[in-house]
Amino acid sequence: MVLLSALLILTHTGEAQVKALADQELRGTLTAVAETHHGKVALFASQLNTGKTVAIDADVPVQTASVIKLTILFEAMEEIRAGKAKWDEKITMPAGYAVGGSGILTFFDAPMSLTLKDVLTMMIIVSDNTATDLAIDRFGVDAVNARITWIGLKDTHLYKRIGKPAIGPMPEDQPKFGLGKTTAREMARVMERIGRCQLAGPGEAALPGDAAICEVAMNMLRNQFYRETIPRYLETLDATEKGSGIASKTGSLDAVRADVAIVAGKTGPIVISIFTYGNTDHSWTVDNEGEVTIAKLAKLIVTAWTPSGIDGRTLVPGLGLGSEGVVNGVRAASN
């Protein structure tokens, strides 16, 4: 028995050493790619069913660009859950309200009436800035930031609406970050909560309607229009036919490219959060270096952790979640 116990200890020790070496090798490979980028890289990734993680400057505050829209979506989900909002409630876009940048509402005649679901769908799928402002006006900057604090995030903040004056005094660091700030690790936590359908707070039970709310949100994220970053080298099939295996939200500024996603790996779902910033390439083409760098890093992570590839069916619906908050057999914690 002593000999058997010793052999088991040695076996487990050996497995742990192999895993540690593999994790160290992956981080080294990712760091090498990040160092070739003409700019800075912040990265955090985790495989939800195995607990594997990898990070590069994951706790450095960065500009969010449109990735901050994930926190607005999450606040909407929570308010729908609480009965304070409804997917089909009407929101009016007044004449002269539209702002420039990404999106399509700026081209529509106003005033016009939309549902809350319409507004959030456009905010996520085509990163519509006007829709984002409508959502912020509906829920409030303070409510979104209170939700961010409720989640437990310390370095994530939504400052203001897009292309419109700030309401009230701004924090001192707002000029540095613009629309919002976050870290790669913290934004990964927001995406993970959506993917796990983790809407309940500490000590709260999941509600029967939670899965349906998460299904709607995940359907938006799976139909992300901009797919030149994390999905670039991973998704080789027409996602419009069978649904995407990647649910994501991108963000772009002249010197920033970012993407936060859940990838449906066949060996387990992976959350990937990558920000490139201070980029020297300010071009707005699909071959922008920031976008290509994110794509290369995502490909390395997925290949290392799920070499058999991805499968969109594991993201149908709500990342395979039931009301108990389970992702592919992994129970979600309530924190």
Protein Blocks (a to p, Z undefined) as FASTA:
>chain_A
ZZmmmmmmmmmmmmmmmmmmmmmmmmmmmmmmmmmpgcddddddddfknopacdehklbc
cdfkjmlmmmmmmmmmmmmmnopacfkbccdddehkacghedjklmpccdddddfklmmm
mmmmnopaklmmmmmmmnopklmmmmmmmnopakbccfbdehiacedjddfklmmnomac
cdfklmmmmmmmmmnopabcehiacdfklmmmmmmmmmmmmmofblclmmmmmmmcdfkl
nopabdcdddddfkbccdddddddfkbccddddddehiablcfcfklfklmmmmmmmmmm
mmmmmmnbpafklmcghhhpafkopaehiacddZZ
